[in-house]
Amino acid sequence: MVSPVRVAIAGASGRMGRMLAEAAAKDKDIALAAAFDRPGSALMGRDAGELAGISTGILIQNDAAAAINAADCLIDFTRPEGTLNHLEHAVRLGKSVVIGTTGFDPAGKAAIAEAARTVPIVFAPNMAVGVNAVFRLLNVAAQILSEGYDIEIIEAHHRFKADAPSGTALRMGEVVAQALGRNLSQCAIYGREGQTGERKAETIGFSTIRGGDIVGDHTVLFAGIGERIEITHKGGSRMPYALGALKAARFLAGRAPGLFDMQDVLGLR
């Protein structure tokens, strides 16, 4: 019998942390080994499943290194600076890592790639299976609609999201740009205002909405003459992201160091 994968959840007091704790508690192939957060969290010392109405027996602590050491795999959906700090502990302790945090700058992404030379890491802007199916659909759609269609990406998230555009929207742009043989950094337009002039055909536009408690909505619009094709994913709950993260943790069990994403986890390469 295969032993459950022991996971440590970073940011256990946050919205994703709570969802991860709930999902882990219900997964027979996962064992919640530790949960931690920043000192001063209102939930410090309380059960990680309390806000989900369940008892996990795991209390939220503030010692990141001790929490990570208690597990096989760290799952982190916090902020870039926190994730990179936690990643250092994971590398030193030889633990696998699932990173769902977004908003990394090039230096942060380089640090993750370097860490993957020592431990196995799944790093993806969106862990939901449905979103990763959309990535594949976008690759096909972009190749079919490569001429005569303007491409716009619209994303909406809750008021608390700190980065924009979302990591998922950027990944959508990368998928489309790669399928079209373009460099996203050279063709992306992030918002428009004033006398912008006529739209250039090769550009990929991004529009960002922030408000309320929107979990995450993403639409890629291919606008042609006389028709529009829209590929949309709407997140009604954070649970799909949590379930995907646990799937990624299971994928990493016993795996050699390397940098992977959800396309690898789902066998979509």
Long-range contacts (C-beta under 8 A, 24 or more apart in sequence): 2-29, 4-28, 4-29, 4-30, 4-31, 5-29, 5-30, 5-31, 5-72, 5-73, 5-249, 5-250, 5-252, 5-253, 6-31, 6-32, 6-33, 6-70, 6-71, 6-72, 6-73, 7-31, 7-32, 7-33, 7-71, 7-72, 7-73, 7-74, 7-75, 7-246, 7-249, 8-33, 8-34, 8-35, 8-36, 8-67, 8-68, 8-70, 8-71, 8-73, 8-74, 8-75, 8-95, 9-34, 9-35, 9-36, 9-48, 9-75, 10-36, 10-37, 10-64, 10-67, 10-74, 10-75, 10-76, 10-77, 10-78, 10-82, 10-83, 10-86, 11-37, 11-76, 11-77, 11-78, 11-82, 12-36, 12-37, 12-43, 12-48, 12-60, 13-37, 13-41, 13-42, 13-43, 13-44, 13-60, 14-77, 14-78, 15-160, 15-238, 16-77, 16-100, 16-238, 16-241, 16-242, 17-48, 17-77, 18-48, 18-51, 18-52, 19-52, 19-237, 19-238, 19-239, 19-241, 19-242, 20-75, 20-77, 20-242, 20-245, 20-246, 21-48, 21-49, 21-52, 21-56, 21-58, 22-49, 22-52, 22-54, 22-239, 22-242, 23-239, 23-242, 23-243, 23-245, 23-246, 24-56, 24-242, 24-246, 25-49, 25-52, 25-54, 25-56, 27-246, 29-246, 29-250, 30-246, 30-249, 30-250, 32-56, 32-58, 33-58, 33-67, 33-70, 33-71, 33-72, 34-58, 34-61, 34-66, 34-67, 34-68, 34-70, 34-71, 35-59, 35-60, 35-61, 35-67, 36-60, 36-61, 36-62, 36-63, 36-64, 36-67, 37-62, 38-62, 38-82, 64-89, 65-89, 65-93, 68-93, 68-95, 69-93, 69-95, 71-95, 72-96, 72-249, 72-253, 73-97, 73-98, 73-249, 73-252, 73-253, 74-98, 75-100, 75-245, 75-246, 75-249, 76-100, 76-101, 77-101, 77-241, 77-245, 79-103, 79-162, 80-104, 80-105, 80-108, 84-108, 84-111, 84-112, 87-111, 87-112, 87-115, 88-115, 90-115, 90-119, 91-115, 91-118, 91-119, 94-118, 94-119, 95-119, 96-120, 96-121, 96-249, 96-252, 96-253, 96-255, 97-121, 97-122, 97-252, 98-122, 98-127, 98-245, 98-248, 98-249, 98-252, 99-123, 99-124, 100-124, 100-125, 100-126, 100-127, 100-241, 100-245, 102-163, 102-166, 102-167, 102-168, 103-162, 103-163, 103-167, 112-259, 113-259, 116-257, 116-258, 116-259, 117-257, 118-257, 119-257, 120-252, 120-255, 120-256, 120-257, 120-258, 120-260, 121-252, 121-258, 121-259, 121-260, 122-248, 122-249, 122-251, 122-252, 122-260, 122-261, 122-262, 122-264, 122-265, 123-259, 123-260, 123-261, 124-248, 124-261, 124-262, 124-265, 125-166, 125-167, 125-168, 125-170, 125-171, 126-167, 126-168, 126-171, 126-216, 126-241, 126-244, 126-262, 127-240, 127-241, 127-242, 127-243, 127-244, 127-245, 127-247, 127-248, 127-262, 128-233, 128-235, 128-240, 128-241, 128-243, 128-244, 129-240, 129-243, 129-244, 129-247, 129-262, 129-266, 130-233, 130-240, 131-168, 131-218, 131-233, 131-240, 132-244, 132-262, 132-263, 132-266, 132-268, 134-172, 134-218, 134-231, 134-233, 135-171, 135-172, 135-175, 135-263, 136-263, 136-268, 137-231, 138-172, 138-175, 138-176, 138-179, 138-220, 138-231, 139-175, 139-176, 139-178, 139-179, 141-220, 141-222, 141-229, 141-231, 142-175, 142-176, 142-179, 142-180, 142-222, 143-179, 143-180, 145-222, 145-224, 145-229, 146-179, 146-180, 148-224, 148-225, 149-222, 149-223, 149-224, 149-229, 150-199, 150-201, 150-203, 150-205, 150-221, 150-222, 150-223, 150-224, 151-176, 151-203, 151-204, 151-205, 151-220, 151-221, 151-222, 151-223, 152-204, 152-205, 152-206, 152-207, 152-220, 152-221, 152-223, 153-204, 153-205, 153-206, 153-207, 153-218, 153-219, 153-220, 153-221, 154-206, 154-207, 154-209, 154-217, 154-218, 154-219, 154-221, 155-206, 155-207, 155-208, 155-209, 155-216, 155-217, 155-218, 155-219, 156-208, 156-209, 156-210, 156-211, 156-214, 156-216, 156-217, 157-209, 157-210, 157-214, 157-215, 157-216, 157-217, 158-210, 158-211, 158-212, 158-213, 158-214, 158-215, 159-210, 159-211, 159-212, 159-213, 161-210, 164-208, 164-210, 165-190, 165-206, 165-208, 166-208, 166-216, 166-218, 168-216, 168-218, 169-206, 169-208, 169-218, 170-206, 172-218, 172-220, 173-204, 173-206, 176-204, 176-220, 177-204
